[in-house]
């Protein structure tokens, strides 16, 4: 099928976002396909589908992929092949991890996968560790410390130094194998299991990497079981955010959570929201593994990452100048452009408002630009549902490289742009009053800018907003003096009151603002 016909068939399929790349990850627990679009520096997940085949369930005991697991995996892969063809996705990468690389019948399984048109690459443990670490480096620019990727068949560990990867270790401590380290009988089974796990980690020499300066640094956790642990911890804490990506615990807090999990039964865990039957069975053992890792690595804090191997593959293939992009702005720019707020418009309004409402103690220029961009995009939402939906964008959408306080600042700016100055409780719980006040001023300045001239480029060229001698001054070219209407007066009053300033309007000659106009 030619490229034009493919494009015609998929036109509109993903609401304006073209599928750019698909990754099929044949793991020990699940076989998953993810189709990405948007900016590949902060890719948008257009389709994410998995089959819980548990290919690695018999690896520890029999070193084979079970027939029924293969049948389930192949059924999913056949569906994936058909979907990719119908959608016209041409860039497809297929990788297989611990279960396939260790199984005696792994090569035979790979040949069956190849007959579907895929070209699976069996990753070594070190390759798997490096790609997962690439995911962490992409999600947390400048990351320092260690990465632990818990899959079904193995645990990959890697050192991170300012985002660069160093020592890699792959251990037979996947979630499907952990039960084999637990004694069948006797008291103190958890303690005995922890000691056995520590021995495996220590034997691999990973504690040596810790002694070389990586202790007292963050430990980044990658993998679905770890993320479910974060969900459990967030529920215990009544955390106002929903996305486990970027959620942090001190080492002490993490040990408190692992002790709670070790006592929970799978039945009680799966009764909780967002904890599946499969993960509920794995969490208690994973909790003991985390205790062993903390004992060996002595991390300063635990950070949960939703970016791992698949996102690492995307990030690893980017040229250096794309890797250097700010992932927050890369993601927000694409998202907002699809909602009527192109980057050029956001940049103009951010420039127009910078003198009156700059980033101060708690913000930064990247956060102010991000807030401006989302605030402008929120105006395309129907008014009666605008505020809660736009605040949910700020708080719950998976933005990269932004913490809870800065999410709250995004939400506060969006709300103020809509003249909502009383913040919801969940926003107040994430940031200080001073940080929110800074962001509220950003939002009120954006409100004034966009309402002054209906977001027209000319209105921004023929006006200036400045602070001089403790006064907020709106300068308007004589030709555009009529822009100062009743709504504008209300908006500048709101902003000036929040800034603690008096305000005035100055009408100036056109050539005072537009250098292209002569005397």
N, C-alpha and C positions, 0 to 999 in steps of 0.2 A: 504494500500500500504506500503511495507516495506521500510526501510530507504535507502537501496542501490538503489532501483528502483527510489525513489524520487530524489536522488542525480544525477542519470543518466539522468533523465528527465530535470532537471534544469541546467545541466552542460553547462557552457558558457553563461547562460542567462543574467548575470549581469557582463560580462567582467572580470571574475576572482574574483569578490567579492561575497562571499556566503551570502545570506539573513539570518540574525541571529534572527531578531525579527520584528514583525509587531504590530503596535498600531492602533486601530480604535477608533477615538474620535467622539462621537455622541454629537455634540455641538448644541447650539441654532441657530447659523447661518448655519453652514456647518456640514456635515458628512464626515469625512476624514479618509483615510487609508494611513499610511506611513510605508514602509518596510525599515528597517535599515540593514546595513552591515558594514564591516570595523571594526575599533576599536570602541567599544561601549563607550569609554571615549570621543571620538569625532566622533560619528557615521556618516557614509556616508548614505545619503538618496538615496536608490536604486529606489524607486517608491513612488510618492506622488500624490494621486488622491483624489479629493473631489467632493461632490454633494452639491450644495447650496440649501438645502431643507428648510431652515428657519423654523425649527420646533418650535422655540420660538416666532413666530410673533404674536400669539394670546394669549400668556401667560398673559400679563399685562391686557388685556381686558376680556378674557373668561376663563383663567386658563386651557386651553386644547391645545393639539397638533392637528392642523388642519388636516382633512382627506387627503387633497391633499399633504400636507407637509409630512405626514406619508407615503403616496404612493411613493413619490419621494425618501424619505430616504430609504425605503425598496428596491426599485429598485437598488439603489446604493449598499446597503448592500448585496443583492443577488449576484451582480457582484463581490464584494470584496470576498465573500465566495468562489466563483468559482476560482477566480484568486489565492487565497491563497492555495487552494487545488492543482491546476495545478502546482504552483511553489514549492510546498512541504514545505511551511513555517509552522512550527509546533508551534513555540512560538508566540502566538497571545494574546494580551491583549485588551479588549474592555471596554471603560469607557463612561459614559453619564454624562452630567453636568446639568446646571440650568434648561433648558426647561423640561427635562425628570423628574428631581427630584421634580419639582413644579407642573407639569400638573396632573389634575385629572385622565387622561387616560394614564399617564406615565407607570404604572405597566402593563397595557394591551399591550402597545407598546413593552415593554421589553420582554414579553412572545413571541411576534412575532419574535423578534431578536434572542431569544434563540432557536427557532425552526430552525434557519439557522446554528446552531452549535456554535454560539458565547456564551460567558458567561459574559454579560455586568455587570459592577460594577457601580452603581449609586454613584457618589462622592458627599459628603457633600460640602458645601461651604468652610469649613475650610480645608478639604482634597484637594480640587481643588487649594486653595491658597497655601497650603504647597508644592504641586507637581510643581506648576508653579514657586514658589520660589526656588525649587530644580533645575529647569532649569536655573534660573539666577545664582545660586551658582555654577553650573557646567560650565557655560559659562564665568563667571567673578569670578575666584577664589578669596576668601577673600572679597567678596562684602559686603559693609556696606551701610545702608540706608533703603529704602523702595521699595517694588515691587507693581505694579498695573497691574493686568491682566484684560483687557477689553474683555469680550466675548459678545455674543449676548444677553444672559439673565441676566448676573450679572457682577459685578466688584469685583474682589478679591484683597484685600490689605494684605500685610504681611511685618513685620519688618525683616530686615536682619542685623545680627551682625557677621562680619567676616565669612560670608557664612552660619552661623547657623540661623535657623528660630525661630521667637519668636511669637509675637501676630498676629493673623489672623482675618480678618473681611471679610464677604461676603455681598455685598450690591446690592439691586435691581436696578442697574444702568447700565445694559447691553446696547449695542448699539441699540437693538430693542426696548428698553424701554425708552430711552432718550427723544424721541419726546413727551412723556406724561408729561414731566417736563417743556415743553415750553408753555407759555401762547398762547392762540389762537389769541388774538387780543391785541392792545395797543402798545404804544411806549415802547422802552427799553425792548423788549422781551428777548434779549440775557442776559441783566443784571438781569432780573427777574429769568430767568432759572438758571443762575449761582448761585444766592442766594439760590434758592430751592435745588440745588445740594449740595452746601456747608452745608446746614442745615442737609441733610441726612448724609453726611460724619461726621459732628460734633456730631450728635445724636448718631452715632455708637461708639463714644468715640475714634475715630482714632487720633484726635488731641492730646489726652493725650499721646499716644505713641510718637508723635512728640516732645512733651515737655520733654520727658525723654532722650533726647540727639540725636534724629534721624533727627532733623531739621538741615539744612545746610549740609546735606549729599545727595548723589545721589538718584534720583527716577528712578527706572528701569521700563520701560514700556513694557508689554508683550501683544501680540495679533495682529491679522491682521490689524485692523483699525489703531492702533498706528503705525504699520510698514508702512502703506500707508501714514500716516502723515509724517513720516521720509522721505519717497520718495519725497513727495511734498516739504519738506524743503530742501532736497538735490538739487532738481531741481531749486528752487529759488536761492540757493547759487551757482549753477553751480559747485557742488562738484565733484571732479575727480573720486570718488569711486561710485560703483553701488549698493553695498550691504548695506541695512540699519542696519544690525546687528552691534552693537557697535558705531553707530553714536551718537554724543553727541551735546547737546545744553545747553547753560547757561539758567537759569530760565528766564532771560530777553529776550534772543533770542527765547525761546519757546513761551513766551507770544506774541512776535511780529508775530510768525507764526500762533498762534491761532487766532489773530485778523485778519490776512489775510484770513484764512480759514473760519471764521465766516461770511465773506462778499462774499465768493465764492458761486456760484450756483452749484448744482449737475451737470447741463449740462456742465458748463465750466470745472469742475473738471474731468469729465469722458472723456473730449476731450484730456486730458493730457496722456502722455505715462505712462503705468504701474499703472493706477488708474481705477479700474473696476467700472461698473455701481453700484454695490452694495455698494462698499466703498465710492464712490462719494456722495451717499445719506447720509451716516453716518458721514462723516468727519466734517461738520460744528457743529453738536451737540457734537461730541467727542472733538472738540476743546474747547468748553465751559466747558466740564467736566474737561479737563486738567487744564483750568484756575482755576476751583474750587479746584482741588487737589493741585495746586501750592500755592493757598491762604492758605490752611489748613496745608500743610506739609512743606512749605518754603524750598524746596530742593536747594542744591548748584548747581546741574545740572541735566539735563534729559538725560538718556541713554536708547536707544532703543535695545531691545533684541529679536532676532529671536528664541532663545531657550525659551520654555515655558513648558506647561504641559506635552506634549509628551516626549520631551527631558528630562524633570525632572523625568518622570517615569523610563526612561532608567538609568539616573544617580543615582537615589535613590536605584535602585536594585544592583548597583555595590558594591563589597566589598570595605572596606576602602582603601586598598592599590591601587586599580584601581582608585578610586575617587581622590587619591592624585597625580595621573599622571599629567604631563603637557599636557593640551588638544591640544596645538599647535603642539607639537612634536608627540603626539599620532595620530593626523590627518595627518600630513605631512609624517610621517614614512610609513604609510600604502599606501598613495597616491604615494609616490616616489618608494616604493618597487615594485609596479605594473608597474613601468616605468623604471626598470633597475637600480635603486639606492637603494639597501638594506641598512638598518640602519648600518650594520657592515662596509660597504664601506664608508658611510658618516662619521662615527666616526673615521675611520682610517685617512681619508683625513683632517678632522677637527683637529685631533691631530697633524698631520704632519705640518699643516700651522699655528698653534697657536702662535709660537714664533715670526714669521714674521708679522702676521696680527691678533693680538688678539682683543677681544672686548675692546673698550676704553671708551670714555666719553658717547657715545650715544647708544652703543650696549650692548649686554650681551652674555654670552656663549650659552644660549638657542637660541638666535636670530642668532648667527654665525653658529651654527649647523643646524638650520632650513634653513638658506641661502645656506649652503654647500649642504644640501640634495636636495633642489629644483634645485640648479644649476646643480648637477649631473644628476638629472632626466630630465632636459631640453635637455640634449644632445641626448636623444632618439627621439626628435622631428625632422622632416625633416628640413634640414638647411634653405631652403628658406622661411619657416614660423616660424622658431624657436623663434626668438627674440620677436615678438609681442605676440605669444601665451604664452611663458613663463612669460613675464611681466604681462599678463592678469592673469595667475595663481597667481602671487604674489599679485596683486592689487584687483582682483575681486572674487576669490574663497573664500568660507566661511571658512576661518581659524578662530579658536577660540582663544581668549585671545591675540589679537594683534591689535594695533591701526594703524592709518593712516601713521604716520611717520615710524613705523617699517615695514609696508607693503612696503613703498617706499624703505626702506633699503634692503628688500628682492629683490625687483625688480632691484635695482642698482647692487647688488652682482651677480644676474643672468646675467644681461647685461654685466658686466665686465668679467665674466667667458667666454662670447662669444666674448670678445674684442670689445664691443660696449661701449665706454666711454662717449659719449654724451647722456645724459638722456632725455627721452621724457618729454614734458611739464607737463603731468599729474603727473609724478614722482617728478619733481622739485616743483610742487605746494604743495606737502605733507610733505616735509622734508627740513631741512636746508642744505646748501652746505656742512657744516662740517660733518653732519650725513651721507650724501650720500658718501662723500669721504672715511669715515671709511668703509662703505659697499663695495665700489669699490675695496678697498685693499683686503677685504675678497675674492671677486670674482676673482681678478687677482692671488691671492695665490692658489685658487682652480684650476684655469686654469693651472698654473705651475705644480701643483701636478698631475693632471689627465693626462696631456700631457707628463710628464716626462717619465712615464713607462706604458702608455696606461691603467692606473688604476690598474695595477697588484699589488698584495699584496707584492711581492718580491721587486719591485722597491721602495716601501715606506720603507721596512725594511732596504734596503741597501743604504739609503740616509737620509740626514737631512737638514732641512732649518732653519737657526738660524740667529739672529742678535747679533753681537759681535763687540764692539769698533766702533759703528756707521757704520758697514758694514753688508750688507746682504750676508750671506755665504751659498752656497750650497755644502754640503759635500757628496761625492760619494765614495762608496767602489770601490777599484781598479777593481774588477771583473765586475763592472757596469759603468765604466768610459765612455764607449761608449754611454751611455744614453744622455750625454751632446751633443746634436746635434744642428743644426741651429734653429729649433723651440724652443728648450729649452733656447737658448741664447736670443732669442727675448722675451720670456715670462719673464725671470728673469730681463731683462732690463726694461721692462714695469713696473714690480712690484717695482723694486728698484727706478726708477725715481719717481714713485708715492709716495714712502715712503721718498724720499729725501736722499737716501743712495747710496754709491758706492757698487759694488758687486764683488764677486769673487767665483771661484770654487776651492774646495780643494779635491784632490784625496787622500784617506786614506786607510790603510789596511782593509781588510774585517772584521777582528776581532774587529776593532775599532767601528764598527756599529752593528755587529751581535754577541752578547755574546756567542752564541752557537758554534761559530767557534773558534777553539783553535789557539795558536801561531804557 
